[in-house]
């Protein structure tokens, strides 16, 4: 969720570039990983929806644990 990737835009682009190729009509599955962070000041771990963010202790010193990645996991051509 924190990767700044817009799933609808990715789907649209995929549909456009796959036209006329073996991938035309293929389905694109996007799984978003929820954002997670750990506060460097109090150690609390929590979920977050967007950046920038703050801990409930009001610290902005966060380690992002999950949600920033974009990974192509599998491509299957039949």
mmCIF file of the N, C-alpha and C atoms, coordinates in Angstrom:
data_MODEL
# 
_entry.id   MODEL 
# 
loop_
_atom_site.group_PDB 
_atom_site.id 
_atom_site.type_symbol 
_atom_site.label_atom_id 
_atom_site.label_alt_id 
_atom_site.label_comp_id 
_atom_site.label_asym_id 
_atom_site.label_entity_id 
_atom_site.label_seq_id 
_atom_site.pdbx_PDB_ins_code 
_atom_site.Cartn_x 
_atom_site.Cartn_y 
_atom_site.Cartn_z 
_atom_site.occupancy 
_atom_site.B_iso_or_equiv 
_atom_site.pdbx_formal_charge 
_atom_site.auth_seq_id 
_atom_site.auth_comp_id 
_atom_site.auth_asym_id 
_atom_site.auth_atom_id 
_atom_site.pdbx_PDB_model_num 
ATOM 1   N N  . UNK A 1 1  ? 0.797  -1.202  0.000   1.00 0.00 ? 1  UNK A N  1 
ATOM 2   C CA . UNK A 1 1  ? 0.000  0.000   0.000   1.00 0.00 ? 1  UNK A CA 1 
ATOM 3   C C  . UNK A 1 1  ? 0.837  1.262   0.000   1.00 0.00 ? 1  UNK A C  1 
ATOM 4   N N  . UNK A 1 2  ? 2.083  1.164   0.368   1.00 0.00 ? 2  UNK A N  1 
ATOM 5   C CA . UNK A 1 2  ? 2.937  2.351   0.475   1.00 0.00 ? 2  UNK A CA 1 
ATOM 6   C C  . UNK A 1 2  ? 3.825  2.550   -0.745  1.00 0.00 ? 2  UNK A C  1 
ATOM 7   N N  . UNK A 1 3  ? 3.733  1.677   -1.728  1.00 0.00 ? 3  UNK A N  1 
ATOM 8   C CA . UNK A 1 3  ? 4.664  1.721   -2.854  1.00 0.00 ? 3  UNK A CA 1 
ATOM 9   C C  . UNK A 1 3  ? 4.361  2.819   -3.866  1.00 0.00 ? 3  UNK A C  1 
ATOM 10  N N  . UNK A 1 4  ? 3.288  3.533   -3.698  1.00 0.00 ? 4  UNK A N  1 
ATOM 11  C CA . UNK A 1 4  ? 2.865  4.597   -4.623  1.00 0.00 ? 4  UNK A CA 1 
ATOM 12  C C  . UNK A 1 4  ? 2.473  4.039   -5.982  1.00 0.00 ? 4  UNK A C  1 
ATOM 13  N N  . UNK A 1 5  ? 2.249  2.738   -6.052  1.00 0.00 ? 5  UNK A N  1 
ATOM 14  C CA . UNK A 1 5  ? 1.780  2.109   -7.277  1.00 0.00 ? 5  UNK A CA 1 
ATOM 15  C C  . UNK A 1 5  ? 0.256  2.121   -7.251  1.00 0.00 ? 5  UNK A C  1 
ATOM 16  N N  . UNK A 1 6  ? -0.343 2.571   -8.334  1.00 0.00 ? 6  UNK A N  1 
ATOM 17  C CA . UNK A 1 6  ? -1.799 2.598   -8.424  1.00 0.00 ? 6  UNK A CA 1 
ATOM 18  C C  . UNK A 1 6  ? -2.247 1.372   -9.217  1.00 0.00 ? 6  UNK A C  1 
ATOM 19  N N  . UNK A 1 7  ? -2.879 0.397   -8.548  1.00 0.00 ? 7  UNK A N  1 
ATOM 20  C CA . UNK A 1 7  ? -3.265 -0.846  -9.221  1.00 0.00 ? 7  UNK A CA 1 
ATOM 21  C C  . UNK A 1 7  ? -4.086 -0.633  -10.494 1.00 0.00 ? 7  UNK A C  1 
ATOM 22  N N  . UNK A 1 8  ? -5.026 0.304   -10.492 1.00 0.00 ? 8  UNK A N  1 
ATOM 23  C CA . UNK A 1 8  ? -5.833 0.535   -11.693 1.00 0.00 ? 8  UNK A CA 1 
ATOM 24  C C  . UNK A 1 8  ? -4.972 1.024   -12.855 1.00 0.00 ? 8  UNK A C  1 
ATOM 25  N N  . UNK A 1 9  ? -3.985 1.854   -12.573 1.00 0.00 ? 9  UNK A N  1 
ATOM 26  C CA . UNK A 1 9  ? -3.091 2.348   -13.620 1.00 0.00 ? 9  UNK A CA 1 
ATOM 27  C C  . UNK A 1 9  ? -2.229 1.214   -14.172 1.00 0.00 ? 9  UNK A C  1 
ATOM 28  N N  . UNK A 1 10 ? -1.760 0.335   -13.305 1.00 0.00 ? 10 UNK A N  1 
ATOM 29  C CA . UNK A 1 10 ? -0.955 -0.813  -13.742 1.00 0.00 ? 10 UNK A CA 1 
ATOM 30  C C  . UNK A 1 10 ? -1.792 -1.722  -14.634 1.00 0.00 ? 10 UNK A C  1 
ATOM 31  N N  . UNK A 1 11 ? -3.033 -1.998  -14.219 1.00 0.00 ? 11 UNK A N  1 
ATOM 32  C CA . UNK A 1 11 ? -3.918 -2.842  -15.030 1.00 0.00 ? 11 UNK A CA 1 
ATOM 33  C C  . UNK A 1 11 ? -4.158 -2.214  -16.408 1.00 0.00 ? 11 UNK A C  1 
ATOM 34  N N  . UNK A 1 12 ? -4.426 -0.916  -16.431 1.00 0.00 ? 12 UNK A N  1 
ATOM 35  C CA . UNK A 1 12 ? -4.670 -0.223  -17.692 1.00 0.00 ? 12 UNK A CA 1 
ATOM 36  C C  . UNK A 1 12 ? -3.449 -0.326  -18.609 1.00 0.00 ? 12 UNK A C  1 
ATOM 37  N N  . UNK A 1 13 ? -2.281 -0.031  -18.070 1.00 0.00 ? 13 UNK A N  1 
ATOM 38  C CA . UNK A 1 13 ? -1.050 -0.095  -18.870 1.00 0.00 ? 13 UNK A CA 1 
ATOM 39  C C  . UNK A 1 13 ? -0.789 -1.510  -19.370 1.00 0.00 ? 13 UNK A C  1 
ATOM 40  N N  . UNK A 1 14 ? -1.024 -2.490  -18.528 1.00 0.00 ? 14 UNK A N  1 
ATOM 41  C CA . UNK A 1 14 ? -0.831 -3.884  -18.921 1.00 0.00 ? 14 UNK A CA 1 
ATOM 42  C C  . UNK A 1 14 ? -1.753 -4.242  -20.081 1.00 0.00 ? 14 UNK A C  1 
ATOM 43  N N  . UNK A 1 15 ? -3.019 -3.833  -19.988 1.00 0.00 ? 15 UNK A N  1 
ATOM 44  C CA . UNK A 1 15 ? -3.972 -4.109  -21.066 1.00 0.00 ? 15 UNK A CA 1 
ATOM 45  C C  . UNK A 1 15 ? -3.526 -3.459  -22.372 1.00 0.00 ? 15 UNK A C  1 
ATOM 46  N N  . UNK A 1 16 ? -3.026 -2.233  -22.300 1.00 0.00 ? 16 UNK A N  1 
ATOM 47  C CA . UNK A 1 16 ? -2.594 -1.513  -23.503 1.00 0.00 ? 16 UNK A CA 1 
ATOM 48  C C  . UNK A 1 16 ? -1.376 -2.185  -24.137 1.00 0.00 ? 16 UNK A C  1 
ATOM 49  N N  . UNK A 1 17 ? -0.350 -2.467  -23.348 1.00 0.00 ? 17 UNK A N  1 
ATOM 50  C CA . UNK A 1 17 ? 0.886  -3.016  -23.924 1.00 0.00 ? 17 UNK A CA 1 
ATOM 51  C C  . UNK A 1 17 ? 0.761  -4.486  -24.320 1.00 0.00 ? 17 UNK A C  1 
ATOM 52  N N  . UNK A 1 18 ? -0.235 -5.191  -23.794 1.00 0.00 ? 18 UNK A N  1 
ATOM 53  C CA . UNK A 1 18 ? -0.392 -6.602  -24.142 1.00 0.00 ? 18 UNK A CA 1 
ATOM 54  C C  . UNK A 1 18 ? -1.221 -6.809  -25.413 1.00 0.00 ? 18 UNK A C  1 
ATOM 55  N N  . UNK A 1 19 ? -1.866 -5.754  -25.913 1.00 0.00 ? 19 UNK A N  1 
ATOM 56  C CA . UNK A 1 19 ? -2.660 -5.870  -27.144 1.00 0.00 ? 19 UNK A CA 1 
ATOM 57  C C  . UNK A 1 19 ? -1.784 -6.364  -28.291 1.00 0.00 ? 19 UNK A C  1 
ATOM 58  N N  . UNK A 1 20 ? -2.293 -7.384  -28.997 1.00 0.00 ? 20 UNK A N  1 
ATOM 59  C CA . UNK A 1 20 ? -1.570 -7.917  -30.145 1.00 0.00 ? 20 UNK A CA 1 
ATOM 60  C C  . UNK A 1 20 ? -0.407 -8.819  -29.789 1.00 0.00 ? 20 UNK A C  1 
ATOM 61  N N  . UNK A 1 21 ? -0.288 -9.204  -28.523 1.00 0.00 ? 21 UNK A N  1 
ATOM 62  C CA . UNK A 1 21 ? 0.786  -10.108 -28.092 1.00 0.00 ? 21 UNK A CA 1 
ATOM 63  C C  . UNK A 1 21 ? 0.163  -11.377 -27.525 1.00 0.00 ? 21 UNK A C  1 
ATOM 64  N N  . UNK A 1 22 ? 1.003  -12.332 -27.163 1.00 0.00 ? 22 UNK A N  1 
ATOM 65  C CA . UNK A 1 22 ? 0.490  -13.567 -26.553 1.00 0.00 ? 22 UNK A CA 1 
ATOM 66  C C  . UNK A 1 22 ? -0.162 -13.293 -25.198 1.00 0.00 ? 22 UNK A C  1 
ATOM 67  N N  . UNK A 1 23 ? 0.093  -12.131 -24.635 1.00 0.00 ? 23 UNK A N  1 
ATOM 68  C CA . UNK A 1 23 ? -0.489 -11.784 -23.338 1.00 0.00 ? 23 UNK A CA 1 
ATOM 69  C C  . UNK A 1 23 ? -1.843 -11.090 -23.449 1.00 0.00 ? 23 UNK A C  1 
ATOM 70  N N  . UNK A 1 24 ? -2.298 -10.833 -24.665 1.00 0.00 ? 24 UNK A N  1 
ATOM 71  C CA . UNK A 1 24 ? -3.595 -10.180 -24.836 1.00 0.00 ? 24 UNK A CA 1 
ATOM 72  C C  . UNK A 1 24 ? -4.681 -11.026 -24.180 1.00 0.00 ? 24 UNK A C  1 
ATOM 73  N N  . UNK A 1 25 ? -5.478 -10.393 -23.338 1.00 0.00 ? 25 UNK A N  1 
ATOM 74  C CA . UNK A 1 25 ? -6.547 -11.091 -22.630 1.00 0.00 ? 25 UNK A CA 1 
ATOM 75  C C  . UNK A 1 25 ? -6.106 -11.736 -21.328 1.00 0.00 ? 25 UNK A C  1 
ATOM 76  N N  . UNK A 1 26 ? -4.821 -11.660 -21.023 1.00 0.00 ? 26 UNK A N  1 
ATOM 77  C CA . UNK A 1 26 ? -4.323 -12.248 -19.773 1.00 0.00 ? 26 UNK A CA 1 
ATOM 78  C C  . UNK A 1 26 ? -4.852 -11.466 -18.581 1.00 0.00 ? 26 UNK A C  1 
ATOM 79  N N  . UNK A 1 27 ? -4.964 -12.142 -17.458 1.00 0.00 ? 27 UNK A N  1 
ATOM 80  C CA . UNK A 1 27 ? -5.411 -11.498 -16.229 1.00 0.00 ? 27 UNK A CA 1 
ATOM 81  C C  . UNK A 1 27 ? -4.206 -11.103 -15.396 1.00 0.00 ? 27 UNK A C  1 
ATOM 82  N N  . UNK A 1 28 ? -4.274 -9.912  -14.852 1.00 0.00 ? 28 UNK A N  1 
ATOM 83  C CA . UNK A 1 28 ? -3.212 -9.412  -13.987 1.00 0.00 ? 28 UNK A CA 1 
ATOM 84  C C  . UNK A 1 28 ? -3.748 -9.414  -12.564 1.00 0.00 ? 28 UNK A C  1 
ATOM 85  N N  . UNK A 1 29 ? -3.112 -10.164 -11.678 1.00 0.00 ? 29 UNK A N  1 
ATOM 86  C CA . UNK A 1 29 ? -3.540 -10.237 -10.285 1.00 0.00 ? 29 UNK A CA 1 
ATOM 87  C C  . UNK A 1 29 ? -2.591 -9.398  -9.444  1.00 0.00 ? 29 UNK A C  1 
ATOM 88  N N  . UNK A 1 30 ? -3.153 -8.434  -8.713  1.00 0.00 ? 30 UNK A N  1 
ATOM 89  C CA . UNK A 1 30 ? -2.345 -7.553  -7.872  1.00 0.00 ? 30 UNK A CA 1 
ATOM 90  C C  . UNK A 1 30 ? -2.744 -7.763  -6.418  1.00 0.00 ? 30 UNK A C  1 
ATOM 91  N N  . UNK A 1 31 ? -1.783 -8.133  -5.596  1.00 0.00 ? 31 UNK A N  1 
ATOM 92  C CA . UNK A 1 31 ? -2.000 -8.293  -4.156  1.00 0.00 ? 31 UNK A CA 1 
ATOM 93  C C  . UNK A 1 31 ? -1.238 -7.190  -3.444  1.00 0.00 ? 31 UNK A C  1 
ATOM 94  N N  . UNK A 1 32 ? -1.952 -6.358  -2.727  1.00 0.00 ? 32 UNK A N  1 
ATOM 95  C CA . UNK A 1 32 ? -1.304 -5.265  -1.998  1.00 0.00 ? 32 UNK A CA 1 
ATOM 96  C C  . UNK A 1 32 ? -0.955 -5.715  -0.583  1.00 0.00 ? 32 UNK A C  1 
ATOM 97  N N  . UNK A 1 33 ? 0.261  -5.418  -0.167  1.00 0.00 ? 33 UNK A N  1 
ATOM 98  C CA . UNK A 1 33 ? 0.718  -5.727  1.183   1.00 0.00 ? 33 UNK A CA 1 
ATOM 99  C C  . UNK A 1 33 ? 0.428  -4.526  2.080   1.00 0.00 ? 33 UNK A C  1 
ATOM 100 N N  . UNK A 1 34 ? -0.262 -4.745  3.201   1.00 0.00 ? 34 UNK A N  1 
ATOM 101 C CA . UNK A 1 34 ? -0.535 -3.624  4.112   1.00 0.00 ? 34 UNK A CA 1 
ATOM 102 C C  . UNK A 1 34 ? 0.765  -3.002  4.624   1.00 0.00 ? 34 UNK A C  1 
ATOM 103 N N  . UNK A 1 35 ? 0.751  -1.698  4.811   1.00 0.00 ? 35 UNK A N  1 
ATOM 104 C CA . UNK A 1 35 ? 1.912  -0.998  5.338   1.00 0.00 ? 35 UNK A CA 1 
ATOM 105 C C  . UNK A 1 35 ? 2.102  -1.279  6.823   1.00 0.00 ? 35 UNK A C  1 
ATOM 106 N N  . UNK A 1 36 ? 3.351  -1.539  7.225   1.00 0.00 ? 36 UNK A N  1 
ATOM 107 C CA . UNK A 1 36 ? 3.684  -1.754  8.637   1.00 0.00 ? 36 UNK A CA 1 
ATOM 108 C C  . UNK A 1 36 ? 4.949  -0.976  8.948   1.00 0.00 ? 36 UNK A C  1 
ATOM 109 N N  . UNK A 1 37 ? 4.995  -0.451  10.163  1.00 0.00 ? 37 UNK A N  1 
ATOM 110 C CA . UNK A 1 37 ? 6.165  0.326   10.582  1.00 0.00 ? 37 UNK A CA 1 
ATOM 111 C C  . UNK A 1 37 ? 6.484  0.054   12.047  1.00 0.00 ? 37 UNK A C  1 
ATOM 112 N N  . UNK A 1 38 ? 7.732  0.356   12.423  1.00 0.00 ? 38 UNK A N  1 
ATOM 113 C CA . UNK A 1 38 ? 8.174  0.282   13.820  1.00 0.00 ? 38 UNK A CA 1 
ATOM 114 C C  . UNK A 1 38 ? 8.754  1.644   14.176  1.00 0.00 ? 38 UNK A C  1 
ATOM 115 N N  . UNK A 1 39 ? 8.322  2.172   15.307  1.00 0.00 ? 39 UNK A N  1 
ATOM 116 C CA . UNK A 1 39 ? 8.808  3.462   15.785  1.00 0.00 ? 39 UNK A CA 1 
ATOM 117 C C  . UNK A 1 39 ? 10.216 3.284   16.353  1.00 0.00 ? 39 UNK A C  1 
ATOM 118 N N  . UNK A 1 40 ? 11.139 4.128   15.924  1.00 0.00 ? 40 UNK A N  1 
ATOM 119 C CA . UNK A 1 40 ? 12.513 4.073   16.426  1.00 0.00 ? 40 UNK A CA 1 
ATOM 120 C C  . UNK A 1 40 ? 12.618 4.604   17.848  1.00 0.00 ? 40 UNK A C  1 
ATOM 121 N N  . UNK A 1 41 ? 11.636 5.384   18.286  1.00 0.00 ? 41 UNK A N  1 
ATOM 122 C CA . UNK A 1 41 ? 11.704 5.966   19.628  1.00 0.00 ? 41 UNK A CA 1 
ATOM 123 C C  . UNK A 1 41 ? 11.067 5.082   20.693  1.00 0.00 ? 41 UNK A C  1 
ATOM 124 N N  . UNK A 1 42 ? 9.852  4.574   20.438  1.00 0.00 ? 42 UNK A N  1 
ATOM 125 C CA . UNK A 1 42 ? 9.169  3.787   21.476  1.00 0.00 ? 42 UNK A CA 1 
ATOM 126 C C  . UNK A 1 42 ? 9.100  2.295   21.152  1.00 0.00 ? 42 UNK A C  1 
ATOM 127 N N  . UNK A 1 43 ? 9.452  1.897   19.925  1.00 0.00 ? 43 UNK A N  1 
ATOM 128 C CA . UNK A 1 43 ? 9.475  0.487   19.554  1.00 0.00 ? 43 UNK A CA 1 
ATOM 129 C C  . UNK A 1 43 ? 8.137  -0.091  19.132  1.00 0.00 ? 43 UNK A C  1 
ATOM 130 N N  . UNK A 1 44 ? 7.099  0.711   19.144  1.00 0.00 ? 44 UNK A N  1 
ATOM 131 C CA . UNK A 1 44 ? 5.768  0.225   18.793  1.00 0.00 ? 44 UNK A CA 1 
ATOM 132 C C  . UNK A 1 44 ? 5.711  -0.136  17.311  1.00 0.00 ? 44 UNK A C  1 
ATOM 133 N N  . UNK A 1 45 ? 5.059  -1.276  16.991  1.00 0.00 ? 45 UNK A N  1 
ATOM 134 C CA . UNK A 1 45 ? 4.803  -1.666  15.611  1.00 0.00 ? 45 UNK A CA 1 
ATOM 135 C C  . UNK A 1 45 ? 3.340  -1.412  15.309  1.00 0.00 ? 45 UNK A C  1 
ATOM 136 N N  . UNK A 1 46 ? 3.074  -0.895  14.101  1.00 0.00 ? 46 UNK A N  1 
ATOM 137 C CA . UNK A 1 46 ? 1.690  -0.571  13.761  1.00 0.00 ? 46 UNK A CA 1 
ATOM 138 C C  . UNK A 1 46 ? 1.499  -0.575  12.247  1.00 0.00 ? 46 UNK A C  1 
ATOM 139 N N  . UNK A 1 47 ? 0.241  -0.657  11.829  1.00 0.00 ? 47 UNK A N  1 
ATOM 140 C CA . UNK A 1 47 ? -0.082 -0.576  10.410  1.00 0.00 ? 47 UNK A CA 1 
ATOM 141 C C  . UNK A 1 47 ? -0.267 0.880   10.030  1.00 0.00 ? 47 UNK A C  1 
ATOM 142 N N  . UNK A 1 48 ? 0.021  1.188   8.773   1.00 0.00 ? 48 UNK A N  1 
ATOM 143 C CA . UNK A 1 48 ? -0.190 2.543   8.294   1.00 0.00 ? 48 UNK A CA 1 
ATOM 144 C C  . UNK A 1 48 ? -0.684 2.498   6.863   1.00 0.00 ? 48 UNK A C  1 
ATOM 145 N N  . UNK A 1 49 ? -1.454 3.510   6.491   1.00 0.00 ? 49 UNK A N  1 
ATOM 146 C CA . UNK A 1 49 ? -2.073 3.569   5.175   1.00 0.00 ? 49 UNK A CA 1 
ATOM 147 C C  . UNK A 1 49 ? -1.280 4.405   4.184   1.00 0.00 ? 49 UNK A C  1 
ATOM 148 N N  . UNK A 1 50 ? -0.538 5.397   4.678   1.00 0.00 ? 50 UNK A N  1 
ATOM 149 C CA . UNK A 1 50 ? 0.178  6.299   3.781   1.00 0.00 ? 50 UNK A CA 1 
ATOM 150 C C  . UNK A 1 50 ? 1.378  6.904   4.487   1.00 0.00 ? 50 UNK A C  1 
ATOM 151 N N  . UNK A 1 51 ? 2.245  7.460   3.678   1.00 0.00 ? 51 UNK A N  1 
ATOM 152 C CA . UNK A 1 51 ? 3.412  8.180   4.184   1.00 0.00 ? 51 UNK A CA 1 
ATOM 153 C C  . UNK A 1 51 ? 3.292  9.638   3.774   1.00 0.00 ? 51 UNK A C  1 
ATOM 154 N N  . UNK A 1 52 ? 3.784  10.580  4.520   1.00 0.00 ? 52 UNK A N  1 
ATOM 155 C CA . UNK A 1 52 ? 4.453  10.424  5.812   1.00 0.00 ? 52 UNK A CA 1 
ATOM 156 C C  . UNK A 1 52 ? 3.457  10.043  6.903   1.00 0.00 ? 52 UNK A C  1 
ATOM 157 N N  . UNK A 1 53 ? 3.977  9.472   7.968   1.00 0.00 ? 53 UNK A N  1 
ATOM 158 C CA . UNK A 1 53 ? 3.149  9.024   9.084   1.00 0.00 ? 53 UNK A CA 1 
ATOM 159 C C  . UNK A 1 53 ? 3.870  9.310   10.396  1.00 0.00 ? 53 UNK A C  1 
ATOM 160 N N  . UNK A 1 54 ? 3.111  9.227   11.468  1.00 0.00 ? 54 UNK A N  1 
ATOM 161 C CA . UNK A 1 54 ? 3.660  9.405   12.818  1.00 0.00 ? 54 UNK A CA 1 
ATOM 162 C C  . UNK A 1 54 ? 3.137  8.298   13.720  1.00 0.00 ? 54 UNK A C  1 
ATOM 163 N N  . UNK A 1 55 ? 3.946  7.936   14.680  1.00 0.00 ? 55 UNK A N  1 
ATOM 164 C CA . UNK A 1 55 ? 3.548  6.993   15.721  1.00 0.00 ? 55 UNK A CA 1 
ATOM 165 C C  . UNK A 1 55 ? 2.612  7.719   16.688  1.00 0.00 ? 55 UNK A C  1 
ATOM 166 N N  . UNK A 1 56 ? 1.897  6.951   17.510  1.00 0.00 ? 56 UNK A N  1 
ATOM 167 C CA . UNK A 1 56 ? 1.030  7.580   18.512  1.00 0.00 ? 56 UNK A CA 1 
ATOM 168 C C  . UNK A 1 56 ? 1.843  8.358   19.545  1.00 0.00 ? 56 UNK A C  1 
ATOM 169 N N  . UNK A 1 57 ? 3.148  8.059   19.668  1.00 0.00 ? 57 UNK A N  1 
ATOM 170 C CA . UNK A 1 57 ? 4.009  8.820   20.583  1.00 0.00 ? 57 UNK A CA 1 
ATOM 171 C C  . UNK A 1 57 ? 4.454  10.137  19.945  1.00 0.00 ? 57 UNK A C  1 
ATOM 172 N N  . UNK A 1 58 ? 3.980  10.412  18.731  1.00 0.00 ? 58 UNK A N  1 
ATOM 173 C CA . UNK A 1 58 ? 4.228  11.619  17.942  1.00 0.00 ? 58 UNK A CA 1 
ATOM 174 C C  . UNK A 1 58 ? 5.594  11.628  17.253  1.00 0.00 ? 58 UNK A C  1 
ATOM 175 N N  . UNK A 1 59 ? 6.294  10.517  17.257  1.00 0.00 ? 59 UNK A N  1 
ATOM 176 C CA . UNK A 1 59 ? 7.576  10.438  16.560  1.00 0.00 ? 59 UNK A CA 1 
ATOM 177 C C  . UNK A 1 59 ? 7.350  10.162  15.072  1.00 0.00 ? 59 UNK A C  1 
ATOM 178 N N  . UNK A 1 60 ? 8.165  10.779  14.252  1.00 0.00 ? 60 UNK A N  1 
ATOM 179 C CA . UNK A 1 60 ? 8.141  10.511  12.815  1.00 0.00 ? 60 UNK A CA 1 
ATOM 180 C C  . UNK A 1 60 ? 9.324  9.626   12.411  1.00 0.00 ? 60 UNK A C  1 
ATOM 181 N N  . UNK A 1 61 ? 10.108 9.177   13.398  1.00 0.00 ? 61 UNK A N  1 
ATOM 182 C CA . UNK A 1 61 ? 11.273 8.322   13.131  1.00 0.00 ? 61 UNK A CA 1 
ATOM 183 C C  . UNK A 1 61 ? 10.800 6.872   13.055  1.00 0.00 ? 61 UNK A C  1 
ATOM 184 N N  . UNK A 1 62 ? 10.483 6.435   11.830  1.00 0.00 ? 62 UNK A N  1 
ATOM 185 C CA . UNK A 1 62 ? 9.891  5.119   11.627  1.00 0.00 ? 62 UNK A CA 1 
ATOM 186 C C  . UNK A 1 62 ? 10.757 4.258   10.720  1.00 0.00 ? 62 UNK A C  1 
ATOM 187 N N  . UNK A 1 63 ? 10.791 2.975   11.023  1.00 0.00 ? 63 UNK A N  1 
ATOM 188 C CA . UNK A 1 63 ? 11.366 1.983   10.120  1.00 0.00 ? 63 UNK A CA 1 
ATOM 189 C C  . UNK A 1 63 ? 10.194 1.319   9.413   1.00 0.00 ? 63 UNK A C  1 
ATOM 190 N N  . UNK A 1 64 ? 10.167 1.362   8.091   1.00 0.00 ? 64 UNK A N  1 
ATOM 191 C CA . UNK A 1 64 ? 9.100  0.727   7.334   1.00 0.00 ? 64 UNK A CA 1 
ATOM 192 C C  . UNK A 1 64 ? 9.405  -0.765  7.249   1.00 0.00 ? 64 UNK A C  1 
ATOM 193 N N  . UNK A 1 65 ? 8.473  -1.593  7.695   1.00 0.00 ? 65 UNK A N  1 
ATOM 194 C CA . UNK A 1 65 ? 8.667  -3.037  7.734   1.00 0.00 ? 65 UNK A CA 1 
ATOM 195 C C  . UNK A 1 65 ? 8.037  -3.748  6.539   1.00 0.00 ? 65 UNK A C  1 
ATOM 196 N N  . UNK A 1 66 ? 6.940  -3.208  6.011   1.00 0.00 ? 66 UNK A N  1 
ATOM 197 C CA . UNK A 1 66 ? 6.233  -3.863  4.905   1.00 0.00 ? 66 UNK A CA 1 
ATOM 198 C C  . UNK A 1 66 ? 5.382  -2.847  4.164   1.00 0.00 ? 66 UNK A C  1 
ATOM 199 N N  . UNK A 1 67 ? 5.098  -3.173  2.918   1.00 0.00 ? 67 UNK A N  1 
ATOM 200 C CA . UNK A 1 67 ? 4.168  -2.365  2.149   1.00 0.00 ? 67 UNK A CA 1 
ATOM 201 C C  . UNK A 1 67 ? 4.783  -1.479  1.094   1.00 0.00 ? 67 UNK A C  1 
ATOM 202 N N  . UNK A 1 68 ? 6.117  -1.403  1.019   1.00 0.00 ? 68 UNK A N  1 
ATOM 203 C CA . UNK A 1 68 ? 6.775  -0.546  0.029   1.00 0.00 ? 68 UNK A CA 1 
ATOM 204 C C  . UNK A 1 68 ? 7.204  -1.309  -1.222  1.00 0.00 ? 68 UNK A C  1 
ATOM 205 N N  . UNK A 1 69 ? 7.040  -2.607  -1.209  1.00 0.00 ? 69 UNK A N  1 
ATOM 206 C CA . UNK A 1 69 ? 7.586  -3.419  -2.280  1.00 0.00 ? 69 UNK A CA 1 
ATOM 207 C C  . UNK A 1 69 ? 6.644  -3.547  -3.474  1.00 0.00 ? 69 UNK A C  1 
ATOM 208 N N  . UNK A 1 70 ? 7.224  -3.824  -4.606  1.00 0.00 ? 70 UNK A N  1 
ATOM 209 C CA . UNK A 1 70 ? 6.505  -4.167  -5.825  1.00 0.00 ? 70 UNK A CA 1 
ATOM 210 C C  . UNK A 1 70 ? 7.261  -5.341  -6.424  1.00 0.00 ? 70 UNK A C  1 
ATOM 211 N N  . UNK A 1 71 ? 6.647  -6.506  -6.370  1.00 0.00 ? 71 UNK A N  1 
ATOM 212 C CA . UNK A 1 71 ? 7.312  -7.728  -6.808  1.00 0.00 ? 71 UNK A CA 1 
ATOM 213 C C  . UNK A 1 71 ? 6.440  -8.432  -7.845  1.00 0.00 ? 71 UNK A C  1 
ATOM 214 N N  . UNK A 1 72 ? 7.018  -8.758  -8.990  1.00 0.00 ? 72 UNK A N  1 
ATOM 215 C CA . UNK A 1 72 ? 6.338  -9.606  -9.959  1.00 0.00 ? 72 UNK A CA 1 
ATOM 216 C C  . UNK A 1 72 ? 6.627  -11.029 -9.516  1.00 0.00 ? 72 UNK A C  1 
ATOM 217 N N  . UNK A 1 73 ? 5.598  -11.691 -9.042  1.00 0.00 ? 73 UNK A N  1 
ATOM 218 C CA . UNK A 1 73 ? 5.787  -12.998 -8.442  1.00 0.00 ? 73 UNK A CA 1 
ATOM 219 C C  . UNK A 1 73 ? 5.797  -14.127 -9.470  1.00 0.00 ? 73 UNK A C  1 
ATOM 220 N N  . UNK A 1 74 ? 4.952  -14.013 -10.486 1.00 0.00 ? 74 UNK A N  1 
ATOM 221 C CA . UNK A 1 74 ? 4.860  -15.116 -11.432 1.00 0.00 ? 74 UNK A CA 1 
ATOM 222 C C  . UNK A 1 74 ? 4.287  -14.619 -12.751 1.00 0.00 ? 74 UNK A C  1 
ATOM 223 N N  . UNK A 1 75 ? 4.818  -15.128 -13.838 1.00 0.00 ? 75 UNK A N  1 
ATOM 224 C CA . UNK A 1 75 ? 4.257  -14.906 -15.164 1.00 0.00 ? 75 UNK A CA 1 
ATOM 225 C C  . UNK A 1 75 ? 4.072  -16.280 -15.782 1.00 0.00 ? 75 UNK A C  1 
ATOM 226 N N  . UNK A 1 76 ? 2.844  -16.571 -16.155 1.00 0.00 ? 76 UNK A N  1 
ATOM 227 C CA . UNK A 1 76 ? 2.540  -17.870 -16.738 1.00 0.00 ? 76 UNK A CA 1 
ATOM 228 C C  . UNK A 1 76 ? 1.956  -17.654 -18.125 1.00 0.00 ? 76 UNK A C  1 
ATOM 229 N N  . UNK A 1 77 ? 2.622  -18.150 -19.148 1.00 0.00 ? 77 UNK A N  1 
ATOM 230 C CA . UNK A 1 77 ? 2.137  -18.054 -20.522 1.00 0.00 ? 77 UNK A CA 1 
ATOM 231 C C  . UNK A 1 77 ? 1.673  -19.440 -20.941 1.00 0.00 ? 77 UNK A C  1 
ATOM 232 N N  . UNK A 1 78 ? 0.413  -19.507 -21.345 1.00 0.00 ? 78 UNK A N  1 
ATOM 233 C CA . UNK A 1 78 ? -0.172 -20.817 -21.709 1.00 0.00 ? 78 UNK A CA 1 
ATOM 234 C C  . UNK A 1 78 ? -0.370 -20.887 -23.212 1.00 0.00 ? 78 UNK A C  1 
# 
